[in-house]
Amino acid sequence: MKKAIRLFIQGTVQGIFFRQFIKEHAEKNKVAGFLRNLEDGRVEIFLEGNTENVDAMAAVCRRGPSHSNIRNVEEKPERLQDFKEFKIFNF
């Protein structure tokens, strides 16, 4: 079964390493979607794929790399958008 979610992450997460960490794990978990920094300092991450892969990837996003400081994660269910890969978007 397929699933899509959108995460909004607050904390020390807008560095280049955070984005690359998420992209590498998304590819490893076979999850498509995107990541982008928001002007208010949060990071938005859209994930879609098999339910168990999306759930595993959401756990990675909540944990982040060792140097990140994640203070809050807001998760919203989404409709599937049929992304083919995971991309990093800039402002």
N, C-alpha and C positions, 0 to 999 in steps of 0.2 A: 504494500500500500504506500502511496505517495503522501508527502506532507510538505507544507511550506510555513515558515515562520519569519517574523521580523523581530530583531533584537535591537534595543537601544542601550548602549553601554556607557556608563559614566565612570570616570576615574582618570588615572594617568594611563591613557590608552591611545593618544594620537601620534605616537612616534611611528617611524617607518617600520621598525622591527615588529611592532604589534600587527600591522597590516600584513606583512609578509608571513608572520607566524600563522595568522588566521587563514591566509590563502593556501599555504602549504598543507595545513590540516584539512581544509575543505577538499583539496584535491586528493589527499590520502583517504578521506572518508567518502569520496565519490559524491560530493554535494555541490550543486551549482548555486549561483546567485551572485551577490555583490557585497562589497564593503565600501563605505564612504565616510569621511569625516564630516561632521556637521558644524556649522558656524558656532553653535552654542557649546562646543567642546565635547559633545558626545560622539560616539561612533555608531552608525547604523549598519546592521548586517542583515541581509536577506538570504535565507537558506531554503533550498528545496531539494527533495530527493526521496529515497526510501525512508520510511518513518524511523527505523532504527539508526540509519546514518545521520539523519537530521538531529535526532535526539543526542547522539554521541557528539556531534559537532557543536550543539548548543552547550553541552557540558564543557567542551574545550573553550568556547567563548566566555563562559562564566568564570573559568579558571585563569585563562590568559597565560602569557609567558611569565617566567619567574620574576622579572623586573617590573611587571605591570602592577597597578594598584586599582583593582576594580571595586568601586563603591556601590554600584547599583546596576541591575540588569532588568530592563522591562521587556517582556516577551508578548508578542501578539500573533495570533494565528492569521495566516494569509491564504489567498487563493494561489494555486499553482500558476506560474507564468512561463513555464517551459524554457528556462535558461539552459544553455548547452554547456556552460563552463562557469567558473568562478572568476569574477573580475574585481579589480580595485579601481574605483572611480575617484578622481580628484575633484575639488570644488569646481 
